[in-house]
Amino acid sequence: MEFRNPSKAPGGWLPLEAFDNKELDSRAPKDWMIIKRDKKKTKDGEAAASTEHDGNPRKTEIGAQGLWRDRDGLCFWRKLKIQKYLLTSERYEGYWENTKEKCRLHRIFILFDEEDPREFAKRFNVAFDTRVMADSLLKYNFYIENMPTHQIPEIDNEEVNRILSMTQNTKQLRGKSSSDTTTLLSEVNFEFAKTLNKIIFDKHLKSNGPNLISGPLVLPEEKPKEEAPYFGMITIPPHNFPEQFSNFCFNSILNKDQSIRAMQEIRKECNDVLMKDIYNPNITKSMRVTEFKQIQKSSTSQISYYLKETWVNKIKDIIKTQFAEDPLQS
Amino acid sequence: MGRPWYSLNETSRESYEMGKLKKFLQQSKFVMQDTLQYMTEKSVKRFVAAICDFVPLSCEVHDSFNVVNTYYTEEQIKELGAPKEKIPLFHIDLTVGEDKRPKYSTSAKEVVSSILAIFDAGIKSLQEITQVEQKLLPHLFK
């Protein structure tokens, strides 16, 4: 992969980091900083003498290679030391080993010394290819959007009527023929023309692509068309419907509207209870301890009374009214 | 269709055990228990937060007249603009005891034990809630 001059690579005007697939990273950003620290400790233990030489305790510095860009925009891989990870900008901060200049780089431009370079290359490749594809798709859609539409036939009347009758067939819209549909229809027409253009463009691209546009396009593979189902319905394996239905009715409590309604009201009562407090957490002034006790006690006994008397009885009454025997039914 | 599924006048304990009403009541019981649990958790958390709000981050006692309480870290003050005025939770008097020595009207231990007692009383007040089942079908549960 030629990367001396990244801005000349296909799609080079798009930032590469936007196409980085984070899932291909073997460690989370934080872990890249931690693991090294642990290792350093053991290293320090092994070779205590060598660190004593330096005298001063070193900050966490993680060896890595980064993509360095010179004044002419040419890029080289150079050694650098990473010091920390910036969470918001998702950049690693460090400095170049040779110039000591500070730098901030995205993960995609950093190859940690501890990392498997093959994994990194894979990841870099994915980002690179995705970018090329994004670039092509942008161009592709740009071509199509800018094809002239004035010679493309409009949707004919019959189709317009069908669209109108289908879209306006709702409770709110029915009978309101006055609603203005012209702008919406022209939008539909525009989409229609664009689709026709796309078909035309696709056809010509296949037959003599290179002569048509400035450069080759790398487009994602076309999805194979799904096979049309033989039935318009879902097939269900044979089963005994009456038996299953009766089993369901026997076991479920959700087959009577009384029970559903009752449960709904019970839940409402319970939601009201959820809003309550056992203690009084709104303390706005200083008070004596006895006063504080009194306030808390009254709030506690209030909830206690509410739960034991009001709440339980309310739920009992809900069930009683909902399940009161219907003389017609029994 | 036979007997109605949710008969409140069921007189036989056995058919009640088999019937749907029991299932329904069981479900409502679970819903109620769930409600109690969540309400209690939330209440306790709020109570703890309310008390902890009065606890300073650090407290420097120079003498009984000069005490410096710090409630906010510098970052929090920066965020708030200025530290909020804090009031003390308890009002405690300085009195002369029976042995003619000065003392506080409420001892420090007492403050802690009262808060704990309030907490216990609150949890206790949730006990002994009658089951709906027993209220609804008194003839089946004696």
Boltz contact constraints between the chains, C-beta under 6 A:
constraints:
  - contact:
      token1: [A, 253]
      token2: [B, 20]
      max_distance: 6.0
  - contact:
      token1: [A, 253]
      token2: [B, 23]
      max_distance: 6.0
  - contact:
      token1: [A, 253]
      token2: [B, 24]
      max_distance: 6.0
  - contact:
      token1: [A, 259]
      token2: [B, 24]
      max_distance: 6.0
  - contact:
      token1: [A, 266]
      token2: [B, 28]
      max_distance: 6.0
  - contact:
      token1: [A, 270]
      token2: [B, 31]
      max_distance: 6.0
  - contact:
      token1: [A, 270]
      token2: [B, 35]
      max_distance: 6.0
  - contact:
      token1: [A, 273]
      token2: [B, 35]
      max_distance: 6.0
  - contact:
      token1: [A, 273]
      token2: [B, 39]
      max_distance: 6.0
  - contact:
      token1: [A, 274]
      token2: [B, 35]
      max_distance: 6.0
  - contact:
      token1: [A, 274]
      token2: [B, 38]
      max_distance: 6.0
  - contact:
      token1: [A, 274]
      token2: [B, 39]
      max_distance: 6.0
  - contact:
      token1: [A, 277]
      token2: [B, 43]
      max_distance: 6.0
  - contact:
      token1: [A, 278]
      token2: [B, 43]
      max_distance: 6.0
  - contact:
      token1: [A, 278]
      token2: [B, 122]
      max_distance: 6.0
  - contact:
      token1: [A, 279]
      token2: [B, 43]
      max_distance: 6.0
  - contact:
      token1: [A, 279]
      token2: [B, 47]
      max_distance: 6.0
  - contact:
      token1: [A, 279]
      token2: [B, 122]
      max_distance: 6.0
  - contact:
      token1: [A, 281]
      token2: [B, 46]
      max_distance: 6.0
  - contact:
      token1: [A, 281]
      token2: [B, 47]
      max_distance: 6.0
  - contact:
      token1: [A, 281]
      token2: [B, 50]
      max_distance: 6.0
  - contact:
      token1: [A, 283]
      token2: [B, 50]
      max_distance: 6.0
  - contact:
      token1: [A, 286]
      token2: [B, 87]
      max_distance: 6.0
  - contact:
      token1: [A, 286]
      token2: [B, 88]
      max_distance: 6.0
  - contact:
      token1: [A, 286]
      token2: [B, 91]
      max_distance: 6.0
  - contact:
      token1: [A, 287]
      token2: [B, 91]
      max_distance: 6.0
  - contact:
      token1: [A, 288]
      token2: [B, 91]
      max_distance: 6.0
  - contact:
      token1: [A, 289]
      token2: [B, 90]
      max_distance: 6.0
  - contact:
      token1: [A, 289]
      token2: [B, 106]
      max_distance: 6.0
  - contact:
      token1: [A, 289]
      token2: [B, 111]
      max_distance: 6.0
  - contact:
      token1: [A, 289]
      token2: [B, 114]
      max_distance: 6.0
  - contact:
      token1: [A, 293]
      token2: [B, 114]
      max_distance: 6.0
  - contact:
      token1: [A, 296]
      token2: [B, 118]
      max_distance: 6.0
  - contact:
      token1: [A, 300]
      token2: [B, 121]
      max_distance: 6.0
  - contact:
      token1: [A, 300]
      token2: [B, 122]
      max_distance: 6.0
  - contact:
      token1: [A, 300]
      token2: [B, 125]
      max_distance: 6.0
  - contact:
      token1: [A, 304]
      token2: [B, 125]
      max_distance: 6.0
  - contact:
      token1: [A, 307]
      token2: [B, 129]
      max_distance: 6.0
  - contact:
      token1: [A, 308]
      token2: [B, 129]
      max_distance: 6.0
  - contact:
      token1: [A, 312]
      token2: [B, 130]
      max_distance: 6.0
  - contact:
      token1: [A, 312]
      token2: [B, 132]
      max_distance: 6.0
  - contact:
      token1: [A, 315]
      token2: [B, 132]
      max_distance: 6.0
  - contact:
      token1: [A, 316]
      token2: [B, 132]
      max_distance: 6.0
  - contact:
      token1: [A, 316]
      token2: [B, 135]
      max_distance: 6.0
  - contact:
      token1: [A, 316]
      token2: [B, 136]
      max_distance: 6.0
  - contact:
      token1: [A, 319]
      token2: [B, 136]
      max_distance: 6.0
  - contact:
      token1: [A, 323]
      token2: [B, 6]
      max_distance: 6.0
  - contact:
      token1: [A, 323]
      token2: [B, 8]
      max_distance: 6.0
  - contact:
      token1: [A, 329]
      token2: [B, 4]
      max_distance: 6.0
  - contact:
      token1: [A, 330]
      token2: [B, 4]
      max_distance: 6.0
